[in-house]
Amino acid sequence: MLERIQKIAHFLDERKIGNPKVAIVLGSGLGGLTQQIHIQREIAYREIPGYPVSTVQGHGGTWIYGTLNGVEIVVLNGRVHYYEGYDMKEITLPIQVLKEIGIEKIILSNAAGGMNPSFKVGDIMIIKDHINLFGNNPLLGINDDRLGPRFLEMGEAYSSRLRKIAFQTAKTLGIHLQEGVYMGVSGPCYETPAEYRMFHVMGADAVGMSTVPETIVARYRGLEVFALSVITDLGVIGLIEKISHEEVLTAAAAAGPIMETLVCTMLPKI
């Protein structure tokens, strides 16, 4: 695995612009942020040897070098998911590569279903913790001590420092933020009413099909993690409506500008 990670990192290093320390992963329908980036180089995932390629509508599938609000960044415009048939090592490979090219902080975004009764569609939820209900873990198997520890401490998976900056920034911008626990599930089915109820009783405020494996590997590799969900549908008992992927993309696109403003303004402070 390390050899493959290094091979991809070498390919990207040869094409790297600047010396970015921050990476952003854009989830379903949230590619609008790329319009605000001064793009210096954009590479399709398909052009990167050995790199996993997304098959999902709403994921751009490009690796971007550029600047945003004066900060050098790498943007992963789209991700691959467990439900696409990739294993955990594959869906977290991009995080491993980011570490190899010198990234120190990562911002993860996703579209999620809200289960907290105080949430509404269009809210931005800062993730303070997660529950892994994928039934799998990207760190299973023989551990390579060159990459990270055998037993990973997860007491603060999501940086309290970066969450504090986010809330301070949101206050100055007049943006209302929610904060909560993200439940990670395999998908691709949306949840039944009973599952929504169970997840909320278990302590989750939102549910989605990504982010958790990426966070685990990011912490394994020593990256500081900040993550946020755009609430695109509701799984609140009594308010559950039928939802489609197209409707999720539409809701994410509508709420995306708020997330984009927050992230763009935060960047110089982190």
C-alpha positions as MATLAB code, in Angstrom:
seq = 'MLERIQKIAHFLDERKIGNPKVAIVLGSGLGGLTQQIHIQREIAYREIPGYPVSTVQGHGGTWIYGTLNGVEIVVLNGRVHYYEGYDMKEITLPIQVLKEIGIEKIILSNAAGGMNPSFKVGDIMIIKDHINLFGNNPLLGINDDRLGPRFLEMGEAYSSRLRKIAFQTAKTLGIHLQEGVYMGVSGPCYETPAEYRMFHVMGADAVGMSTVPETIVARYRGLEVFALSVITDLGVIGLIEKISHEEVLTAAAAAGPIMETLVCTMLPKI';
ca = [
       0.000    0.000    0.000;
       2.763    2.473    0.908;
       4.453    1.963   -2.450;
       1.197    2.706   -4.261;
       0.563    5.806   -2.130;
       4.064    7.079   -2.831;
       3.752    6.412   -6.561;
       0.552    8.493   -6.791;
       2.045   11.193   -4.577;
       5.122   11.368   -6.808;
       2.920   11.772   -9.886;
       1.059   14.642   -8.219;
       4.171   16.229   -6.722;
       5.592   16.591  -10.210;
       2.510   18.625  -11.126;
       2.067   20.443   -7.820;
       1.693   24.211   -7.701;
       3.067   25.868   -4.561;
       3.245   24.163   -1.190;
      -0.350   23.706    0.045;
      -0.940   22.566    3.635;
      -4.751   22.523    3.533;
      -7.022   20.203    1.559;
     -10.772   20.345    1.000;
     -12.921   17.358   -0.006;
     -16.187   18.343   -1.690;
     -19.228   16.101   -1.297;
     -22.401   15.593   -3.316;
     -23.608   18.768   -4.976;
     -21.001   20.934   -3.262;
     -18.666   21.491   -6.197;
     -19.712   25.149   -6.421;
     -16.754   26.102   -4.258;
     -14.484   25.455   -7.229;
     -15.916   28.553   -8.915;
     -14.314   30.709   -6.221;
     -10.895   29.086   -6.481;
      -8.088   30.597   -8.492;
      -7.340   27.281  -10.207;
      -3.709   26.818  -11.186;
      -3.901   23.167  -12.195;
      -6.749   20.659  -12.488;
      -6.175   16.959  -13.014;
      -8.963   14.454  -13.715;
      -8.899   11.470  -11.376;
      -8.839    9.233  -14.451;
      -5.464   10.726  -15.407;
      -3.852    9.823  -12.072;
      -2.318    6.310  -12.219;
      -3.851    3.999   -9.615;
      -6.312    6.591   -8.314;
      -9.937    5.557   -7.576;
     -12.595    7.189   -9.778;
     -16.084    8.201   -8.617;
     -19.087    6.804  -10.467;
     -21.655    9.033   -8.738;
     -23.582   11.956  -10.221;
     -22.690   15.229   -8.493;
     -19.025   14.369   -7.924;
     -16.726   16.264  -10.276;
     -13.806   13.843  -10.194;
     -10.887   16.287  -10.335;
      -7.834   17.048   -8.226;
      -7.322   20.817   -8.073;
      -4.331   22.963   -7.099;
      -5.074   26.624   -6.527;
      -5.663   29.414   -4.047;
      -8.780   30.426   -2.162;
      -8.882   33.702   -0.251;
      -5.110   33.874   -0.569;
      -4.480   30.396    0.842;
      -2.806   27.634   -1.176;
      -5.053   24.584   -1.216;
      -5.704   21.210   -2.758;
      -9.334   20.472   -3.557;
     -10.699   17.000   -4.190;
     -13.770   17.749   -6.260;
     -15.664   14.551   -5.537;
     -14.954   11.331   -3.639;
     -15.493    7.605   -3.989;
     -17.830    5.732   -1.676;
     -18.049    2.337   -0.018;
     -21.394    1.694   -1.735;
     -19.772    1.995   -5.162;
     -18.053   -1.318   -4.501;
     -14.700    0.093   -3.438;
     -13.182   -1.290   -0.258;
     -12.187    0.863    2.707;
      -8.545    1.060    1.638;
      -9.581    2.444   -1.752;
     -12.008    5.095   -0.529;
      -9.429    6.433    1.907;
      -6.472    6.252   -0.478;
      -6.850    9.961   -1.410;
      -6.382   10.894    2.259;
      -3.183    8.843    2.394;
      -1.940   10.622   -0.721;
      -2.755   14.052    0.717;
      -0.546   13.293    3.711;
       2.292   12.176    1.434;
       2.249   15.465   -0.507;
       2.496   17.533    2.684;
      -1.091   18.310    3.680;
      -1.519   19.026    7.406;
      -5.187   20.032    7.703;
      -8.246   18.694    5.911;
     -11.779   20.038    5.508;
     -14.378   17.377    4.708;
     -17.844   18.252    3.435;
     -20.894   16.138    2.749;
     -24.632   16.184    2.149;
     -26.531   14.522    4.974;
     -29.999   13.747    6.256;
     -30.893   15.598    9.436;
     -32.463   13.692   12.336;
     -32.351   16.372   15.012;
     -35.839   17.947   15.355;
     -34.260   21.423   15.507;
     -32.684   21.007   12.043;
     -34.167   22.176    8.774;
     -33.199   21.619    5.161;
     -30.386   23.996    4.214;
     -28.759   24.056    7.659;
     -24.986   23.659    7.994;
     -23.951   21.223   10.721;
     -20.421   21.274   12.097;
     -19.470   17.698   12.937;
     -18.237   17.368   16.506;
     -18.106   13.558   16.603;
     -19.195   10.526   14.628;
     -20.603    7.027   14.942;
     -19.179    4.428   12.565;
     -22.001    2.170   11.419;
     -20.360    1.104    8.155;
     -19.689   -2.316    9.640;
     -16.075   -1.915    8.539;
     -12.978    0.120    9.309;
     -10.186    1.272    6.964;
      -7.540    0.324    9.551;
      -8.402   -3.389    9.593;
      -5.561   -5.699    8.642;
      -1.825   -5.763    9.214;
      -0.676   -2.334   10.371;
       2.171   -0.480    8.692;
       3.812    1.440   11.524;
       5.352    3.818    8.980;
       1.855    5.169    8.298;
       0.292    5.329   11.736;
      -0.376    3.581   15.079;
      -1.903    0.139   15.416;
      -4.465    1.406   17.957;
      -5.711    4.869   17.073;
      -6.977    7.197   19.801;
     -10.201    8.932   18.645;
     -11.082   11.126   21.632;
     -11.018   14.229   19.440;
     -11.527   13.079   15.883;
     -12.732   16.541   14.839;
     -10.531   19.443   15.876;
     -12.030   21.579   18.649;
      -9.667   24.362   17.575;
     -11.043   24.428   14.045;
     -14.635   24.133   15.266;
     -14.083   27.178   17.467;
     -12.749   29.143   14.492;
     -15.784   28.078   12.471;
     -18.264   29.364   15.047;
     -16.353   32.609   15.521;
     -16.279   33.108   11.749;
     -19.960   32.268   11.373;
     -20.862   34.826   14.038;
     -19.079   37.610   12.164;
     -20.810   36.559    8.938;
     -24.254   36.223   10.465;
     -24.404   32.537    9.550;
     -26.376   30.200   11.804;
     -24.574   26.905   12.394;
     -25.767   23.669   13.892;
     -23.387   21.253   15.607;
     -23.856   17.552   16.035;
     -22.872   13.924   15.680;
     -22.653   12.378   12.200;
     -23.682    8.772   11.653;
     -21.739    7.078    8.861;
     -23.544    4.240    7.044;
     -22.734    2.191    3.969;
     -25.751    3.131    1.815;
     -26.753    3.283   -0.961;
     -30.325    2.996    0.353;
     -31.768    5.959    2.156;
     -32.934    5.169    5.659;
     -36.263    3.693    6.710;
     -38.283    5.593    9.344;
     -37.288    2.951   11.911;
     -33.604    3.412   11.060;
     -33.861    7.191   11.368;
     -35.471    6.760   14.779;
     -32.837    4.244   15.893;
     -29.919    6.409   14.720;
     -31.247    9.451   16.550;
     -31.825    7.429   19.743;
     -28.222    6.216   19.410;
     -27.057    9.825   19.551;
     -26.723   10.900   15.927;
     -27.978   14.231   14.574;
     -27.320   13.577   10.881;
     -26.650   10.553    8.693;
     -24.654   10.089    5.511;
     -22.590    7.676    3.422;
     -19.083    9.154    3.630;
     -16.645   11.134    5.817;
     -16.212    8.658    8.687;
     -13.627    6.413    6.941;
     -11.800    9.531    5.671;
     -11.694   11.004    9.167;
     -10.328    7.781   10.646;
      -7.472    7.658    8.138;
      -6.823   11.400    8.387;
      -6.370   11.090   12.147;
      -4.319    7.922   11.663;
      -1.950    9.948    9.482;
      -1.873   12.876   11.917;
      -4.016   15.344    9.956;
      -6.164   17.917   11.747;
      -9.783   17.413   10.672;
     -12.680   19.826   10.263;
     -15.936   18.515    8.777;
     -19.341   19.899    7.988;
     -22.611   18.593    6.626;
     -25.158   20.388    4.490;
     -28.563   19.140    5.638;
     -30.336   18.247    2.405;
     -33.290   16.229    3.725;
     -34.942   15.373    7.019;
     -35.320   12.069    8.821;
     -37.198   13.555   11.754;
     -40.113   11.392   12.858;
     -43.299   12.972   11.534;
     -41.393   14.984    8.917;
     -39.904   12.171    6.828;
     -40.546   12.577    3.111;
     -39.510   10.501    0.121;
     -36.119   11.648   -1.149;
     -34.111   11.056   -4.323;
     -30.457   11.650   -5.136;
     -31.492   14.402   -7.555;
     -33.350   16.193   -4.745;
     -30.301   15.861   -2.489;
     -28.124   17.460   -5.178;
     -30.619   20.292   -5.626;
     -30.794   20.996   -1.882;
     -26.992   20.847   -1.574;
     -26.560   23.275   -4.457;
     -29.008   25.691   -2.826;
     -27.281   25.587    0.579;
     -23.768   25.279   -0.827;
     -23.064   29.035   -1.047;
     -23.400   29.345    2.747;
     -20.871   26.567    3.270;
     -18.607   28.107    0.647;
     -18.678   31.523    2.329;
     -17.871   29.983    5.704;
     -14.970   27.866    4.432;
     -13.550   30.657    2.287;
     -13.566   33.113    5.217;
     -12.145   30.556    7.652;
      -9.173   29.540    5.566;
      -6.702   32.333    6.448;
      -7.394   31.712   10.152;
      -6.622   28.020   10.305;
];
